[in-house]
Amino acid sequence: MGPLIKFIGAAVWICLVTLGAVFYSFKTPHPQADAASPPPLLGGLKYVKTNVITVPLFNKAASVEGYFLARLVYTADPKELKKLTVPVDSLITDQVYTYLYANPEIDYSKRDNLDLDAFRNGIRETVNSRIGQEMIHDVIVEQIDFLNRDETRDRAVRRRNEQADAAAATAPDSAEH
């Protein structure tokens, strides 16, 4: 019976040590997780791309001078976005139009004339002020282009010529069959 008593003693000892470890782990204080929000570029925010925003720009003679094209990405808290009744994309598009028409002194054909920081911050601040809280945390420019009237006209002519050439190339083939 000697080895059986040693086995039972070892089993009781293992149970007591395990219970003691569990009791100790529940009684010792644990550091509390910080309730601070995660940094804005590391998580917690939703990154949303806008569609391409196309704004026609007019000269003093009221004819189209060119088109300002922009695709923006904004960061916002997804829970707050769900509370809005107006889509944020519509507000941002409105602010892009407002910014461009409120600053007629900007020559968009010269890239150094457009202050991107002022553009991004202006859009963010005005959208947040219209909403009444800081919902948009950052506006990121994904694409900005300016196409003047001549470039768009040249593209339209080229596209028509290519379509006519394609139609002419397929017309003889279909006549032979």
MDTraj code that builds the backbone (N, CA, C; nanometers):
import mdtraj as md
import numpy as np

residues = "MET GLY PRO LEU ILE LYS PHE ILE GLY ALA ALA VAL TRP ILE CYS LEU VAL THR LEU GLY ALA VAL PHE TYR SER PHE LYS THR PRO HIS PRO GLN ALA ASP ALA ALA SER PRO PRO PRO LEU LEU GLY GLY LEU LYS TYR VAL LYS THR ASN VAL ILE THR VAL PRO LEU PHE ASN LYS ALA ALA SER VAL GLU GLY TYR PHE LEU ALA ARG LEU VAL TYR THR ALA ASP PRO LYS GLU LEU LYS LYS LEU THR VAL PRO VAL ASP SER LEU ILE THR ASP GLN VAL TYR THR TYR LEU TYR ALA ASN PRO GLU ILE ASP TYR SER LYS ARG ASP ASN LEU ASP LEU ASP ALA PHE ARG ASN GLY ILE ARG GLU THR VAL ASN SER ARG ILE GLY GLN GLU MET ILE HIS ASP VAL ILE VAL GLU GLN ILE ASP PHE LEU ASN ARG ASP GLU THR ARG ASP ARG ALA VAL ARG ARG ARG ASN GLU GLN ALA ASP ALA ALA ALA ALA THR ALA PRO ASP SER ALA GLU HIS".split()
xyz = np.array([
    [0.0793, -0.1194, 0.0000],
    [0.0000, 0.0000, 0.0000],
    [0.0833, 0.1255, 0.0000],
    [0.2095, 0.1147, 0.0184],
    [0.2985, 0.2300, 0.0244],
    [0.2982, 0.3139, -0.1031],
    [0.3120, 0.2490, -0.2207],
    [0.3129, 0.3297, -0.3426],
    [0.1773, 0.3945, -0.3695],
    [0.0661, 0.3340, -0.3287],
    [-0.0664, 0.3910, -0.3499],
    [-0.0831, 0.5179, -0.2671],
    [-0.0321, 0.5174, -0.1413],
    [-0.0422, 0.6362, -0.0559],
    [0.0426, 0.7492, -0.1158],
    [0.1593, 0.7177, -0.1694],
    [0.2423, 0.8203, -0.2317],
    [0.1712, 0.8795, -0.3546],
    [0.1035, 0.7960, -0.4317],
    [0.0324, 0.8426, -0.5501],
    [-0.0832, 0.9343, -0.5111],
    [-0.1604, 0.8961, -0.4095],
    [-0.2726, 0.9791, -0.3623],
    [-0.2186, 1.1098, -0.3052],
    [-0.1085, 1.1055, -0.2309],
    [-0.0485, 1.2272, -0.1750],
    [-0.0029, 1.3224, -0.2843],
    [0.0558, 1.2663, -0.3908],
    [0.1001, 1.3500, -0.5026],
    [-0.0198, 1.4127, -0.5739],
    [-0.1293, 1.3369, -0.5900],
    [-0.2493, 1.3887, -0.6551],
    [-0.3106, 1.5018, -0.5742],
    [-0.3190, 1.4850, -0.4420],
    [-0.3729, 1.5903, -0.3551],
    [-0.2835, 1.7139, -0.3627],
    [-0.1510, 1.6910, -0.3604],
    [-0.0559, 1.8034, -0.3691],
    [-0.0750, 1.8805, -0.5013],
    [-0.0909, 1.8134, -0.6123],
    [-0.1111, 1.8784, -0.7425],
    [-0.2409, 1.9583, -0.7419],
    [-0.3472, 1.9025, -0.6835],
    [-0.4755, 1.9746, -0.6757],
    [-0.4635, 2.1012, -0.5911],
    [-0.3932, 2.0928, -0.4776],
    [-0.3774, 2.2093, -0.3911],
    [-0.2941, 2.3184, -0.4596],
    [-0.1888, 2.2792, -0.5269],
    [-0.1056, 2.3774, -0.5981],
    [-0.1860, 2.4437, -0.7102],
    [-0.2650, 2.3685, -0.7835],
    [-0.3467, 2.4240, -0.8921],
    [-0.4500, 2.5207, -0.8370],
    [-0.5196, 2.4822, -0.7305],
    [-0.6185, 2.5709, -0.6683],
    [-0.5533, 2.6979, -0.6156],
    [-0.4360, 2.6832, -0.5548],
    [-0.3643, 2.8003, -0.5052],
    [-0.3267, 2.8954, -0.6184],
    [-0.2834, 2.8431, -0.7319],
    [-0.2457, 2.9262, -0.8464],
    [-0.3676, 2.9997, -0.9030],
    [-0.4799, 2.9302, -0.9113],
    [-0.6028, 2.9942, -0.9610],
    [-0.6472, 3.1036, -0.8647],
    [-0.6475, 3.0751, -0.7361],
    [-0.6864, 3.1735, -0.6350],
    [-0.5943, 3.2957, -0.6413],
    [-0.4644, 3.2727, -0.6524],
    [-0.3672, 3.3824, -0.6584],
    [-0.3899, 3.4686, -0.7832],
    [-0.4191, 3.4054, -0.8972],
    [-0.4369, 3.4816, -1.0208],
    [-0.5612, 3.5704, -1.0161],
    [-0.6652, 3.5268, -0.9440],
    [-0.7849, 3.6101, -0.9326],
    [-0.7700, 3.7213, -0.8296],
    [-0.6874, 3.7033, -0.7324],
    [-0.6722, 3.8023, -0.6252],
    [-0.5706, 3.9114, -0.6561],
    [-0.4732, 3.8851, -0.7417],
    [-0.3724, 3.9870, -0.7709],
    [-0.4302, 4.0915, -0.8659],
    [-0.3936, 4.2179, -0.8479],
    [-0.4463, 4.3223, -0.9374],
    [-0.3824, 4.3136, -1.0763],
    [-0.4663, 4.3319, -1.1767],
    [-0.4204, 4.3299, -1.3150],
    [-0.4197, 4.4727, -1.3668],
    [-0.3230, 4.5088, -1.4493],
    [-0.3251, 4.6438, -1.5074],
    [-0.4473, 4.6587, -1.5973],
    [-0.5185, 4.7693, -1.5818],
    [-0.6388, 4.7942, -1.6614],
    [-0.5991, 4.8392, -1.8010],
    [-0.6722, 4.7918, -1.8990],
    [-0.6469, 4.8331, -2.0370],
    [-0.6875, 4.9790, -2.0519],
    [-0.6051, 5.0551, -2.1222],
    [-0.6366, 5.1960, -2.1436],
    [-0.7619, 5.2073, -2.2289],
    [-0.8513, 5.2951, -2.1875],
    [-0.9746, 5.3168, -2.2616],
    [-0.9573, 5.4238, -2.3687],
    [-0.8341, 5.4709, -2.3871],
    [-0.8085, 5.5752, -2.4866],
    [-0.8323, 5.5193, -2.6264],
    [-0.8742, 5.6060, -2.7163],
    [-0.8995, 5.5628, -2.8528],
    [-0.7676, 5.5341, -2.9229],
    [-0.7707, 5.4431, -3.0183],
    [-0.6477, 5.4112, -3.0909],
    [-0.6036, 5.5307, -3.1753],
    [-0.4760, 5.5390, -3.2042],
    [-0.4294, 5.6485, -3.2894],
    [-0.5031, 5.6484, -3.4227],
    [-0.5272, 5.7648, -3.4828],
    [-0.6123, 5.7729, -3.6013],
    [-0.5629, 5.6946, -3.7223],
    [-0.4342, 5.6759, -3.7377],
    [-0.3861, 5.6032, -3.8549],
    [-0.3633, 5.4558, -3.8281],
    [-0.3942, 5.4092, -3.7068],
    [-0.3697, 5.2688, -3.6749],
    [-0.4963, 5.1853, -3.6638],
    [-0.6097, 5.2450, -3.6515],
    [-0.7304, 5.1650, -3.6452],
    [-0.8438, 5.2384, -3.5772],
    [-0.9611, 5.1817, -3.5874],
    [-1.0783, 5.2403, -3.5250],
    [-1.1551, 5.3329, -3.6180],
    [-1.0911, 5.3801, -3.7248],
    [-1.1565, 5.4695, -3.8177],
    [-1.1795, 5.3980, -3.9500],
    [-1.2813, 5.4423, -4.0193],
    [-1.3142, 5.3843, -4.1486],
    [-1.2596, 5.4756, -4.2580],
    [-1.1918, 5.4190, -4.3562],
    [-1.1396, 5.4931, -4.4695],
    [-1.2377, 5.4770, -4.5843],
    [-1.2921, 5.5892, -4.6319],
    [-1.3946, 5.5852, -4.7350],
    [-1.3466, 5.6651, -4.8560],
    [-1.3506, 5.6031, -4.9746],
    [-1.3138, 5.6719, -5.0986],
    [-1.4381, 5.7370, -5.1585],
    [-1.4203, 5.8584, -5.2069],
    [-1.5289, 5.9221, -5.2797],
    [-1.5193, 5.8804, -5.4261],
    [-1.6271, 5.9009, -5.4983],
    [-1.6200, 5.8850, -5.6429],
    [-1.5382, 6.0016, -5.6970],
    [-1.5049, 5.9958, -5.8244],
    [-1.4336, 6.1079, -5.8844],
    [-1.5286, 6.2277, -5.8868],
    [-1.4809, 6.3378, -5.8303],
    [-1.5592, 6.4614, -5.8267],
    [-1.5127, 6.5464, -5.9432],
    [-1.6043, 6.5781, -6.0340],
    [-1.5730, 6.6568, -6.1521],
    [-1.6414, 6.7919, -6.1402],
    [-1.5601, 6.8980, -6.1419],
    [-1.6139, 7.0326, -6.1268],
    [-1.5783, 7.1124, -6.2515],
    [-1.6789, 7.1583, -6.3279],
    [-1.6478, 7.2445, -6.4415],
    [-1.6096, 7.3835, -6.3918],
    [-1.5032, 7.4387, -6.4473],
    [-1.4582, 7.5720, -6.4085],
    [-1.4814, 7.6664, -6.5256],
    [-1.5406, 7.7805, -6.4952],
    [-1.5790, 7.8763, -6.5978],
    [-1.4847, 7.9961, -6.5967],
    [-1.4638, 8.0547, -6.7148],
    [-1.3863, 8.1777, -6.7210],
    [-1.4819, 8.2963, -6.7123],
    [-1.4297, 8.4174, -6.7287],
    [-1.5126, 8.5377, -6.7134],
    [-1.6177, 8.5504, -6.8225],
    [-1.5967, 8.4866, -6.9347],
    [-1.6939, 8.4899, -7.0436],
    [-1.8014, 8.3826, -7.0262],
    [-1.8025, 8.3168, -6.9130],
    [-1.9009, 8.2144, -6.8778],
    [-1.8944, 8.0917, -6.9686],
    [-1.7785, 8.0639, -7.0241],
    [-1.7614, 7.9400, -7.0984],
    [-1.6699, 7.8488, -7.0172],
    [-1.6804, 7.7210, -7.0433],
    [-1.6038, 7.6241, -6.9665],
    [-1.4558, 7.6387, -6.9996],
    [-1.3770, 7.6605, -6.8955],
    [-1.2317, 7.6738, -6.9106],
    [-1.1642, 7.5383, -6.8976],
    [-1.2206, 7.4512, -6.8160],
    [-1.1648, 7.3189, -6.7950],
    [-1.2405, 7.2476, -6.6859],
    [-1.1887, 7.1317, -6.6481],
    [-1.2537, 7.0496, -6.5468],
    [-1.1527, 7.0139, -6.4383],
    [-1.1912, 7.0347, -6.3143],
    [-1.1123, 6.9959, -6.1982],
    [-1.1630, 6.8591, -6.1561],
    [-1.0731, 6.7606, -6.1502],
    [-1.1093, 6.6241, -6.1122],
    [-1.0394, 6.5898, -5.9818],
    [-1.1132, 6.5322, -5.8890],
    [-1.0541, 6.4944, -5.7607],
    [-1.1173, 6.3655, -5.7111],
    [-1.0338, 6.2805, -5.6537],
    [-1.0812, 6.1628, -5.5809],
    [-1.0184, 6.1739, -5.4428],
    [-1.1036, 6.1753, -5.3411],
    [-1.0578, 6.1955, -5.2046],
    [-1.0879, 6.0723, -5.1206],
    [-1.0127, 6.0572, -5.0134],
    [-1.0375, 5.9540, -4.9131],
    [-1.0513, 6.0269, -4.7804],
    [-1.1560, 5.9946, -4.7060],
    [-1.1720, 6.0575, -4.5754],
    [-1.1809, 5.9499, -4.4685],
    [-1.1386, 5.9877, -4.3478],
    [-1.1443, 5.8948, -4.2355],
    [-1.2505, 5.9444, -4.1388],
    [-1.3298, 5.8505, -4.0902],
    [-1.4371, 5.8846, -3.9977],
    [-1.4701, 5.7631, -3.9121],
    [-1.5336, 5.7911, -3.7988],
    [-1.5778, 5.6850, -3.7085],
    [-1.7012, 5.6192, -3.7704],
    [-1.6979, 5.4876, -3.7957],
    [-1.8110, 5.4229, -3.8623],
    [-1.9419, 5.4333, -3.7845],
    [-1.9350, 5.4368, -3.6528],
    [-2.0582, 5.4484, -3.5733],
    [-2.1239, 5.5838, -3.5953],
    [-2.0410, 5.6877, -3.6077],
    [-2.0944, 5.8218, -3.6300],
    [-2.1483, 5.8374, -3.7716],
    [-2.0847, 5.7703, -3.8684],
    [-2.1316, 5.7785, -4.0073],
    [-2.2730, 5.7235, -4.0219],
    [-2.3037, 5.6186, -3.9452],
    [-2.4359, 5.5560, -3.9540],
    [-2.5456, 5.6475, -3.9013],
    [-2.5105, 5.7437, -3.8157],
    [-2.6092, 5.8332, -3.7565],
    [-2.6546, 5.9433, -3.8522],
    [-2.5762, 5.9693, -3.9564],
    [-2.6074, 6.0790, -4.0481],
    [-2.7244, 6.0442, -4.1389],
    [-2.8048, 6.1446, -4.1694],
    [-2.9138, 6.1252, -4.2650],
    [-2.8714, 6.1659, -4.4054],
    [-2.7713, 6.2530, -4.4159],
    [-2.7168, 6.2954, -4.5446],
    [-2.5828, 6.2245, -4.5638],
    [-2.5589, 6.1629, -4.6787],
    [-2.4300, 6.0959, -4.7005],
    [-2.3141, 6.1952, -4.6946],
    [-2.2056, 6.1541, -4.6329],
    [-2.0882, 6.2405, -4.6201],
    [-2.0304, 6.2720, -4.7577],
    [-2.0401, 6.1782, -4.8520],
    [-1.9897, 6.2039, -4.9873],
    [-2.0565, 6.3271, -5.0483],
    [-2.1858, 6.3436, -5.0247],
    [-2.2569, 6.4599, -5.0778],
    [-2.2065, 6.5885, -5.0140],
    [-2.1809, 6.5844, -4.8843],
    [-2.1279, 6.7031, -4.8161],
    [-1.9879, 6.7376, -4.8659],
    [-1.9049, 6.6357, -4.8862],
    [-1.7687, 6.6604, -4.9343],
    [-1.7716, 6.7141, -5.0775],
    [-1.8556, 6.6577, -5.1621],
    [-1.8677, 6.7080, -5.2989],
    [-1.9128, 6.8533, -5.2994],
    [-2.0093, 6.8859, -5.2154],
    [-2.0557, 7.0239, -5.2048],
    [-1.9428, 7.1162, -5.1599],
    [-1.8614, 7.0707, -5.0659],
    [-1.7520, 7.1537, -5.0159],
    [-1.6416, 7.1713, -5.1199],
    [-1.6187, 7.0705, -5.2035],
    [-1.5201, 7.0846, -5.3108],
    [-1.5677, 7.1917, -5.4090],
    [-1.6947, 7.1860, -5.4479],
    [-1.7505, 7.2887, -5.5361],
    [-1.7396, 7.4260, -5.4708],
    [-1.7776, 7.4354, -5.3443],
    [-1.7740, 7.5630, -5.2734],
    [-1.6317, 7.6171, -5.2672],
    [-1.5359, 7.5321, -5.2372],
    [-1.3962, 7.5758, -5.2271],
    [-1.3467, 7.6277, -5.3615],
    [-1.3757, 7.5541, -5.4681],
    [-1.3247, 7.5934, -5.5992],
    [-1.3892, 7.7221, -5.6501],
    [-1.5190, 7.7379, -5.6277],
    [-1.5861, 7.8584, -5.6752],
    [-1.5639, 7.9773, -5.5823],
    [-1.5279, 7.9518, -5.4559],
    [-1.5004, 8.0612, -5.3625],
    [-1.3592, 8.1149, -5.3780],
    [-1.2742, 8.0431, -5.4504],
    [-1.1351, 8.0854, -5.4718],
    [-1.1077, 8.0990, -5.6216],
    [-1.1649, 8.1997, -5.6879],
    [-1.1454, 8.2116, -5.8333],
    [-1.0041, 8.2540, -5.8722],
    [-0.9255, 8.3004, -5.7754],
    [-0.7894, 8.3448, -5.8059],
    [-0.6938, 8.2287, -5.8295],
    [-0.7342, 8.1069, -5.7994],
    [-0.6467, 7.9903, -5.8181],
    [-0.6418, 7.9554, -5.9665],
    [-0.5216, 7.9430, -6.0190],
    [-0.5018, 7.8990, -6.1569],
    [-0.4734, 7.7495, -6.1516],
    [-0.5706, 7.6692, -6.1880],
    [-0.5597, 7.5244, -6.1726],
    [-0.4670, 7.4599, -6.2733],
    [-0.4342, 7.5326, -6.3788],
    [-0.3414, 7.4759, -6.4762],
    [-0.1988, 7.4753, -6.4217],
    [-0.1728, 7.5536, -6.3161],
    [-0.0413, 7.5555, -6.2502],
    [-0.0532, 7.4829, -6.1171],
    [0.0175, 7.3755, -6.1031],
    [0.0034, 7.2924, -5.9836],
    [0.0523, 7.3605, -5.8574],
    [0.1504, 7.4485, -5.8683],
    [0.2057, 7.5119, -5.7485],
    [0.1125, 7.6172, -5.6902],
    [0.0072, 7.6487, -5.7614],
    [-0.0866, 7.7508, -5.7166],
    [-0.1928, 7.6956, -5.6217],
    [-0.2074, 7.5652, -5.6147],
    [-0.3079, 7.5020, -5.5298],
    [-0.2423, 7.4556, -5.3998],
    [-0.2863, 7.5110, -5.2882],
    [-0.2347, 7.4730, -5.1567],
    [-0.3152, 7.3519, -5.1078],
    [-0.2559, 7.2319, -5.1190],
    [-0.3270, 7.1095, -5.0837],
    [-0.3642, 7.1038, -4.9360],
    [-0.2761, 7.1533, -4.8487],
    [-0.3081, 7.1523, -4.7058],
    [-0.4300, 7.2384, -4.6768],
    [-0.4357, 7.3552, -4.7361],
    [-0.5521, 7.4425, -4.7164],
    [-0.6773, 7.3787, -4.7758],
    [-0.6628, 7.3119, -4.8902],
    [-0.7747, 7.2439, -4.9548],
    [-0.8295, 7.1331, -4.8656],
    [-0.7403, 7.0451, -4.8170],
    [-0.7829, 6.9331, -4.7318],
    [-0.8416, 6.9822, -4.5999],
    [-0.7702, 7.0736, -4.5335],
    [-0.8181, 7.1235, -4.4040],
    [-0.9476, 7.2016, -4.4191],
    [-0.9604, 7.2768, -4.5271],
    [-1.0837, 7.3517, -4.5498],
    [-1.2035, 7.2603, -4.5662],
    [-1.1867, 7.1538, -4.6413],
    [-1.2960, 7.0579, -4.6607],
    [-1.3313, 6.9909, -4.5289],
    [-1.2291, 6.9449, -4.4564],
    [-1.2538, 6.8767, -4.3280],
    [-1.3251, 6.9688, -4.2289],
    [-1.2742, 7.0887, -4.2135],
    [-1.3307, 7.1802, -4.1140],
    [-1.4728, 7.2242, -4.1496],
    [-1.4983, 7.2512, -4.2767],
    [-1.6327, 7.2963, -4.3128],
    [-1.7353, 7.1838, -4.3043],
    [-1.6955, 7.0622, -4.3411],
    [-1.7894, 6.9491, -4.3275],
    [-1.8190, 6.9251, -4.1793],
    [-1.7147, 6.9264, -4.0958],
    [-1.7363, 6.9069, -3.9520],
    [-1.8218, 7.0177, -3.8923],
    [-1.8028, 7.1409, -3.9367],
    [-1.8849, 7.2499, -3.8820],
    [-2.0297, 7.2367, -3.9277],
    [-2.0529, 7.1882, -4.0487],
    [-2.1908, 7.1677, -4.0956],
    [-2.2593, 7.0546, -4.0195],
    [-2.1818, 6.9513, -3.9845],
    [-2.2382, 6.8390, -3.9103],
    [-2.2582, 6.8769, -3.7638],
    [-2.1689, 6.9598, -3.7110],
    [-2.1806, 7.0018, -3.5717],
    [-2.0928, 6.9248, -3.4759],
    [-2.0067, 6.8403, -3.5267],
    [-1.9123, 6.7649, -3.4445],
    [-1.7958, 6.7227, -3.5323],
    [-1.6884, 6.6740, -3.4688],
    [-1.5726, 6.6299, -3.5460],
    [-1.5939, 6.4864, -3.5918],
    [-1.6493, 6.4737, -3.7111],
    [-1.6747, 6.3415, -3.7663],
    [-1.5644, 6.3021, -3.8635],
    [-1.5249, 6.3945, -3.9501],
    [-1.4186, 6.3688, -4.0465],
    [-1.2865, 6.4008, -3.9782],
    [-1.2013, 6.2989, -3.9638],
    [-1.0745, 6.3177, -3.8944],
    [-0.9630, 6.3599, -3.9887],
    [-0.9700, 6.3132, -4.1128],
    [-0.8652, 6.3462, -4.2075],
    [-0.9206, 6.3350, -4.3483],
    [-0.8716, 6.4202, -4.4374],
    [-0.9037, 6.4119, -4.5793],
    [-0.7730, 6.3873, -4.6521],
    [-0.7696, 6.2813, -4.7298],
    [-0.6498, 6.2415, -4.8026],
    [-0.6784, 6.2553, -4.9520],
    [-0.5876, 6.3178, -5.0235],
    [-0.6041, 6.3344, -5.1675],
    [-0.5479, 6.2106, -5.2364],
    [-0.6340, 6.1397, -5.3078],
    [-0.5878, 6.0238, -5.3842],
    [-0.5512, 6.0654, -5.5257],
    [-0.6295, 6.1591, -5.5817],
    [-0.6035, 6.2025, -5.7186],
    [-0.6573, 6.3431, -5.7356],
    [-0.5786, 6.4286, -5.7997],
    [-0.6253, 6.5617, -5.8408],
    [-0.5710, 6.5864, -5.9801],
    [-0.6591, 6.6258, -6.0714],
    [-0.6210, 6.6568, -6.2092],
    [-0.6975, 6.7794, -6.2551],
    [-0.6415, 6.8468, -6.3519],
    [-0.7118, 6.9545, -6.4187],
    [-0.6993, 6.9310, -6.5677],
    [-0.8129, 6.9217, -6.6342],
    [-0.8147, 6.9065, -6.7788],
    [-0.8694, 7.0350, -6.8377],
    [-0.7886, 7.1004, -6.9209],
    [-0.8408, 7.2225, -6.9821],
    [-0.9316, 7.1858, -7.0984],
    [-0.9988, 7.2845, -7.1509],
    [-1.1005, 7.2630, -7.2545],
    [-1.0401, 7.1962, -7.3776],
    [-0.9189, 7.2356, -7.4156],
    [-0.8560, 7.1793, -7.5356],
    [-0.8264, 7.0303, -7.5189],
    [-0.7812, 6.9906, -7.3999],
    [-0.7525, 6.8494, -7.3761],
    [-0.8788, 6.7642, -7.3850],
    [-0.9879, 6.8120, -7.3298],
    [-1.1119, 6.7342, -7.3358],
    [-1.1655, 6.7298, -7.4779],
    [-1.1516, 6.8396, -7.5523],
    [-1.1977, 6.8431, -7.6906],
    [-1.1131, 6.7476, -7.7748],
    [-0.9804, 6.7476, -7.7550],
    [-0.8928, 6.6575, -7.8301],
    [-0.9278, 6.5124, -7.8016],
    [-0.9584, 6.4811, -7.6791],
    [-0.9949, 6.3426, -7.6442],
    [-1.1257, 6.3031, -7.7099],
    [-1.2216, 6.3954, -7.7138],
    [-1.3500, 6.3643, -7.7758],
    [-1.3337, 6.3419, -7.9257],
    [-1.2514, 6.4229, -7.9915],
    [-1.2274, 6.4067, -8.1350],
    [-1.1561, 6.2749, -8.1614],
    [-1.0544, 6.2443, -8.0807],
    [-0.9832, 6.1174, -8.0975],
    [-1.0766, 5.9986, -8.0799],
    [-1.1653, 6.0060, -7.9798],
    [-1.2582, 5.8957, -7.9546],
    [-1.3528, 5.8773, -8.0731],
    [-1.4046, 5.9889, -8.1295],
    [-1.4925, 5.9790, -8.2462],
    [-1.4179, 5.9206, -8.3655],
    [-1.2926, 5.9648, -8.3862],
    [-1.2136, 5.9122, -8.4982],
    [-1.1857, 5.7636, -8.4810],
    [-1.1557, 5.7219, -8.3598],
    [-1.1303, 5.5794, -8.3342],
    [-1.2555, 5.4966, -8.3585],
    [-1.3716, 5.5490, -8.3185],
    [-1.4965, 5.4764, -8.3416],
    [-1.5276, 5.4677, -8.4908],
    [-1.5015, 5.5778, -8.5629],
    [-1.5252, 5.5766, -8.7074],
    [-1.4303, 5.4799, -8.7768],
    [-1.3041, 5.4792, -8.7347],
    [-1.2068, 5.3861, -8.7925],
    [-1.2459, 5.2413, -8.7641],
    [-1.2917, 5.2148, -8.6430],
    [-1.3331, 5.0786, -8.6073],
    [-1.4548, 5.0366, -8.6880],
    [-1.5480, 5.1287, -8.7088],
    [-1.6675, 5.0972, -8.7878],
    [-1.6297, 5.0734, -8.9335],
    [-1.5369, 5.1536, -8.9856],
    [-1.4929, 5.1362, -9.1243],
    [-1.4182, 5.0057, -9.1423],
    [-1.3425, 4.9654, -9.0421],
    [-1.2663, 4.8410, -9.0518],
    [-1.3573, 4.7194, -9.0483],
    [-1.4675, 4.7263, -8.9773],
    [-1.5577, 4.6109, -8.9698],
    [-1.6596, 4.6106, -9.0824],
    [-1.6852, 4.7231, -9.1478],
    [-1.7851, 4.7304, -9.2552],
    [-1.7484, 4.6440, -9.3748],
    [-1.6260, 4.6466, -9.4291],
    [-1.5955, 4.5593, -9.5433],
    [-1.6026, 4.4125, -9.5090],
    [-1.5666, 4.3785, -9.3866],
    [-1.5724, 4.2377, -9.3469],
    [-1.7139, 4.1867, -9.3476],
    [-1.8073, 4.2678, -9.3005],
    [-1.9463, 4.2222, -9.2947],
    [-2.0107, 4.2224, -9.4312],
    [-1.9619, 4.3067, -9.5264],
    [-2.0182, 4.3105, -9.6609],
    [-1.9786, 4.1886, -9.7417],
    [-1.8623, 4.1301, -9.7139],
    [-1.8134, 4.0148, -9.7876],
    [-1.8893, 3.8884, -9.7527],
    [-1.9464, 3.8818, -9.6324],
    [-2.0120, 3.7579, -9.5900],
    [-2.1477, 3.7537, -9.6393],
])
top = md.Topology()
chain = top.add_chain()
for i, resn in enumerate(residues, 1):
    res = top.add_residue(resn, chain, resSeq=i)
    for name in ("N", "CA", "C"):
        top.add_atom(name, md.element.get_by_symbol(name[0]), res)
traj = md.Trajectory(xyz[None], top)
